[in-house]
Structures are given as structure tokens and as C-alpha cells.
Amino acid sequence: MLASIARWLKQWTRPIPPAAGEGSRDQLPQPQPDGGAPADWGPTVYLPGHGQMSLRKALPKVATMEEPALVSECIIHSSGYLRQAGIERAVRLSDTRYLPLIAMRLNDWSAAVRQAARQALEQYRETHAAADFVPALTALHGAARGQRADHAWIAAFMQGLAAEDGPDWLLPALRARAPQLRRAAYVLALDHLPQRRAELVTFGLASRDLMQAHRALHALLQLDEDARLACIPLGLRSPFGQVRQFAVDHAPATLSREQLLRLLFDPMPRIAGISRKVIALIFLSVCAINTNASDCAKKKTYAEKEICRDPFLTALDVALKENYDWMMASDIGEGAEKDLAKTQKKWIQSRNKCVDRECITSLYKSRIVEVCEYPVIQGVHAICNQFSHVEMKFPNWTK
């Protein structure tokens, strides 16, 4: 009886390893000199699919798991030992479904788990194309924002993916329907692929994703002057008022006639006000905003000549073109795009048959509304120009 009690006390008075959420499996007891396994002791864990058991019994079972759902639960387990074992098992299975979960562990509170996650991703990169990592970019971005993650390693990892598979591997993520994925991919690329910054800024300014456009504005200031000026026209055409305002504030001293007319009926009062001030100076001579008379004389039809010489009709033409371009850039579906292009071509043919100004004005009034009636499948519907906006800007030219 006394001998049994002594053995029991000896077993439970050994040093206990750290809590189940911390430490490395190397700190666990090793096999005995006689070859026997150490006794079951230490933390008791819940192993998915098996129930409660000692950690010593749980680890070998993780190493032989085949069910993806169980391996995934181990990777996100509350026990650091099981998370580490789950990551190592995922590498042996070489299934890309585990990549997002492994990427999350880059910011794990256990240093051993973080190291296991880095090693696992490096091994995956040796056997898989960069495109296989696209679903993991959201988790990788989340880890990159954490304080415990190795940011230098994440930057080198992104550079390695870009170097091995070229620049095109990231495009599916940047254009993904899921906003979390396309935004995470865009931020990671801007932060860790400086050699592509100018290309990414151009992509973001033309994007219909507000977050991508805002991040593009911040990155725009890091470009050289020539590159910034080349991006201003994209900013002026952005569907987002903040981006257009930024572009107006940083635009060169002179804007083109088309840019001024587009900004004239901008929904943001400040932008429209700036355009009105510039146009007021230019309109001291009406011909300054119009094409010269010799160019207008080259137009073939009455309608084209009137649009060329008449500022009000010119503004209507710009408003319609802007609405048309915005809708074609929106996600309205392939069938709707074909229908919009077809009806626009027929409308131009009808407009060119007009023989008076009233006919031209009437057609523009209806068409400006019609092109914006197509529903948007994904994203935000463009804020379309209205006929009344142009009328208010040209009160003396509507008659």
C-alpha cells in the first residue's frame, strides 16, 4: 500500500510543462530509457472526434488523422500543442484547404506555433503554385496586422510568390467578388510589392471598390510626380466623390474641356463649384470651350455640327457619354452590356437624323435616363448625370 502511494506521489510531483495553449511539443516528457512511453500525465485536452484524453495520447492520433474537418479543428484548437501537430499533419496531407487556417497561425500567441506555420507555408510554396495561395490572402492580411507576426517574413513570402509565378497570379484576388478577399489582396500587394505600386494605384483608382480607391490615394502620394499626374484623369472619372475631390485638388493647372464639363455637373458641390469658376473665366469667350469653327464645319450631319458649336448640347453629349461609360464599367451582366451597346448605336443613328435643335435636345433628355436604368448585379450603382443638372448649369442655352 505504501509503495503504491509513493509511486503515485512521484508521478504527480514531476515538473509540469507549460499550459496547453503555450510552449512546444519538445518540452513534453520523452520516452523512458527502457524504451517505454512516459506515463499519461499533464494537461487533459479534448481531441476532435475522440473526446477527452491526455495530451500524450492525443498527439499520435493527430499525426494519423485523415478527416479534413478534424485536422482543421486541431489547427484552431485551444491547445498550442494540438495546433502545432495539426499544422504538421496538414503539411503531410498537402491539401490547400488548410492554407487559410495555417496563415491565421502566423500571429499565434505561441512562438512554436508561429514557427510551425511559417515552415508549413514555405513547404507548401515549394510544391504549389502561387494561385493556390489566393484563398489564404484574407487570413494572411489579418495575420500581417497582428503584433506577434513576423512582418519581415510575410513581406519576403509575398515577394517570393510574385517572383515565382509572375505578376498575374494576384489578379483573380484583386477582382474577386468577395470584398474581404479583394481588399486583403490589394493591401498586401501595396504593402509588400513596391515594384508594382504604380500599376496597383492605377488599378485602385479605376476600381469600383471604395476601400481599394482610398488605399490607392494614399499610395499615389508615394509615386513620382510624372506618375501622379498620369493617374489624375483616372481619379477625375472615379465614382467616389472623395477620390474625385482628391484628383481635383492635385490636378495640373489646366484641365481639358471634357474634364471641366464632366466636373461641372458633379454631385459634390465643392467640385462643381471649382469647375464653374474655371468655366466662367473660359466662357468670357464662348469659342474657348468649343471646337473652332473650321473643325465643326468638318462634321457630316446637322446634329454633329450643332453639338460641336453649342455648349449646352456639348455638355449633354458629355453627360450621356459619362453615364454610358459608367454603366459599361459596372457589373450589369454580359447580356445587358450587349443590349446597352446595341441600343446606343441605334440611338446615335436616330440622333444624326435630327434637323433641328429641339429634336437633338429631346433625344438626349430621354437617353441620359435610359442608359442608367440597367440594374447592377454586384457593387454600387453609379450616380448618373441628369438632364436637369445640365439645364441648371446652362440656363441661357436651353431655349
N, C-alpha and C positions, 0 to 999 in steps of 0.2 A: 504493500500500500504506500509506504513512504517513498519507495523507488519511483512509483508512478507519479506521485506528486512532484518529485524532484525533476523528472523529465518534462512534465507539463510546465513548471516554472522556468526551466531552461529555454523551452521553446518560445514562450511569450515574453521573455525579458531580453531577447536579441534586439539589436538596433532595427528600428522600423524605417523603411525607405520613405521618401517624401510622399506628400498626398498624391492621390491618384491623378489629379489634374496636372502635376508638375513632374519634372525630372526625366531621366532617360531610362530605358529598359536595361542599360548596362549597370545601373545601380541595384538591380534586383539580385537576390541570392543566386549564386552559381551552383552547379552540381557538386555533390559531396565527393571527397577523394576516392571513396569506394565505388563511385560510378552511379550512386543512387541520386534520385532527384531530391531537391530540398523539400522539406515538409510544407504543406499548404498553410500559409500564414499571410499576414499583411492585409491590405485592403480587399474588401469583397466588392465586386463590380457586377453590374447587370450586363450580360453579353446578349446582344440581339439574337433572337432565335434559340437561345439556350437557357436563359434565366440567370438567377443569381449563382455566382461561383467565385472561387478565389482567383486572383489575378494570375497566379501561376498556371492554373488550368485554362484560363481564358485565352492566353496568348497563343498557344499552339493551335487552338481552334480557329482563331482569326487567320493564322498563316495558311489554313487549308480551305477557307471559305470560297464558295463559288457563286453564291447568290448575290447579284449586284446590289439589291436593296440592303442586304445585311452588311456588305462591305461599306456601302455609303453611310450607314448608321454608325459604323465604327469610326470612320474618318471624322465625323462630327460629334463623337462621344464625349461625355464629360471627363472621362479618364484620359490623361495625356498619354499613358502607355498604350491604350487601345487606339487612340488617334494615330500614333506613330506606327503601330502594327498595321492599322487599316491602310495607311498610305503606302507602306511597303508591299502589302498584298495587292493593292491597285496597280502598282508598277509591274508586278509579275503578271497580272492579268492583261495589262496593256490595253485597257478599254478607255477610250477617250471620254466616255460618260463621266468619269471620275475627275476630269481636269478642273471643272469649276470648284468642286469641293476641295481639291488639293490646293488650288490657288488661294482659297479663303484662308488656309492654314499658314500662309506666309506672314500673317500678322498674329499668329497664335501666341498665347501668353507663355507657352512652354518653349524654351530655346531649342530643345531637342526636336520638337515637332516642327518648328520653323525650318530647322536644318533638313529634316526629312522631306519637307515639302519642296524645298529648293532642289535637293538632289533628285526628287521624283520628277519635277518638271524638266530638269536637264536631261534625264534619261528619256522622257517622252519626246523631247525635241530631237534626239538622235534618231528616233525611229518613226516620227510622224511629221507631216508637212505643216507649215505654219497655218494653213487654213483650218486644221483640226483644232487650233487653239482659239478660234474666234468665239465659240460659246463660252469660253472661260474669261473673256476680257472684262466682263462686268465684275466678276469676283476679283480679278487681278487689279482692277481700278480701285475697288473697295479696300483691298489689302494695301495698295500703294498710299492710301490716305491715312493708314494707321501709323502709330508712333513706333511700334515694335518691328515693323517690316524693314528689310534691308533695301532701301531705296536705290542704292547704287547697283545692287544685284538686279532689281527689276528693270532699271534702265538698260543694263547690259543684256538682259534677257530679251527685251523688245528690240534692241539693236541686232541681236543675233537672229531673231525671226525675220527681220527686214532684210538682213544680209543674205540669208539662205534662200528665201523664196521671192525676193524682189518686192517692188512697191505695191503690186496689185493685190496681194493677199488680204490687205486691210479693207479694200473697197466694199466687199459684202457686208462687213460690220458697220462701216460708215453710212451705208444706205439701208440698213436693216429696218424693218417695220417696228420692231420693239424699241421704244425710245431709250430705255436703260442701256441697251447694248450699243446703239449708235452713239450715244453721248459718252459712254465709258471709253469706247474705241477712239473717239475724237480727242478726248482729254489725254489719254495715254499717248497717242501719236504726237500731239502738240508738245507734251512734256518731255518725251523721250526720243523723238525722232527730229532733231533740229534741222537735219539736212532736207526735210520735206516741209518746213514751216511755210514757205511761200505758197506751195501747192495746197496745203491744208487751209491756209487763210482764204484762198480763192474758193475752195470748196465750201467753207463755212459761211462766207458772205452770200453765196448763191443758194445756201440751204434754206429749207422751209422749217427748220428746227430752231426755235428761239435760243436754246442753250448753245447750240453749235455756232450760231451767228454771234452771240455775245462773246464767246470764247475767241472767236476769230477777231473781234475788235481788239481785245487785249493783246493778242499775238501780232496784230497789224502794227502796233507801235514798235515791235522789235525788228521789223523789216527795214531795209534801207529806203531812202527817200524815193528812188525810182520805182521800187516795188510797191510802196504805199500808194503812190499816185496812180499806178496801174490798176490798183484794186478799188479806187474811188467809184468808178462807174458801176461796179457790182453793188457797192453799198447804197448808191442812189436808187437802184432798182429793187432793193430788198423789200419784202412785205412787212417788215417790222420797223415801226417808227423810230425806235431808239437807234437802229443801225443807220437809217436814212439821215437822222439828225447828226450822227457822228460823221457821216460822209460829207454832209453839207459843211460842217464846221472845219473839216480838214481838206476840203476840196481846193483845187488851184483857184487862182483869182478869177479866171474866166471859165464859164460853163457853156456847153453847146446849146444851140437853140432847142433841140429836143429835150435836153435835161431840164432847161428852165421851164418849158411848157409842162413837163411832167410834174415838176415840183410846184407849179402854180396852183394846181388843184389837189395838193397833198392833204390828207385828212388832219395832219398835225398843224395847228395854227401857226406855230413858230416857223416851220419850214415854208409854208405857203406865204407867210409874211416876208421872209427873206427873198423869195422868188419874186414877189410883187414889187419890192423895192428895186431889184435889179432890172426887171422888165419895164418898170416905169421910166427908168433912165433910157433904156433902149428904145422905148416907144415914142420918144421925142421925134424920132424918125421912123415911121411905120415900116419903111423898107428895110430897116436894120434887122428886124426879126424875120422878114420874109426872104425868100429866094429872089434874086434880082429878076427884073422883067424879062431879060433875054432867056433865062432858064425856064421861066414859066411859059414863055412862048413855044418852047420845045415840047410841051406836053401835048398829047394827041387829042384827048377828049375835053369837052367843055367842063366836066366835073373836075378833072385833074387840074386844069388851068385855074379854076376858081379856088380849089383847095390850096393851090400854090400861092396865090396872091392875097387870099383873105385870111387874116389872123384868126378869126373865130372858127372858120372851117378847118384851118390847120390844127388848132387846139382840139377840135372834135376828133380829127384823124389821129392825133397823138393819144387822146384818151381811149379811143377804141383799140388802137394797137397795144396800148398798155394792158387793157383788160384781156385782150386775146392772148398776149404773151403770158400773163399771169395764170390764166386758166389752162393753157397748154403745159405750163410747168407744174401744175398741180396734179395730184393723183385722182383723175376723173375716170380712169379706165381706158383701155385701148379703143373700145368701140366709140366712146364719147369723143375721144381725140380725133378719130377719123371723121366722125359726123361734124365736129366743130370746124375742121379744116375744109370739108366739103361745102358746108353752108356758107363759110366765109368767102370762098371762091365765087359762089353763085351771087352772093351779096355784092361783091365788087363789080361783077358784070352788070348787075341791076343799077348800081350807083353810077357807073360810067355812061348809062343811057339817059341820065337826067339832063335836062336842057335849061333848068333854072335853079336858082339858089334855094328856093323853098323845098324843092324835091330832094336836094342833097341833104339839107338840114333835117328833114323828116326821116330820111333813111338812117342817118347817124343817130338820131334820137332813139329810134327803136332798137337798132343793132347794138348800141352800147349796153343796153339792158339784157338783150338776148344772149350775148356771149357769156354772161356771168350766171346764167340760170342752171348750168350743169352742176349737179351735186358732187362734192368732194368725198372720195371714198376714205382716204386716210390723210390726216393733217388738218390744218386750219384753212378755211375758205378765204380766198383773197379779198381784201377790202377794195371793191371795184369802184372805178370812177363813175360818176353820174352826169347826165346831161345838164342837170341843174347847176352842178359845180362849175362847168364851163360857162354857162349863162351868167353866173354871178361875177365871173372874172372879166367878162366882155359885155357889159350892159349896153354899150353903144354900138355893138356889132351884130346883135341878134336879129335886127329887123332887116 
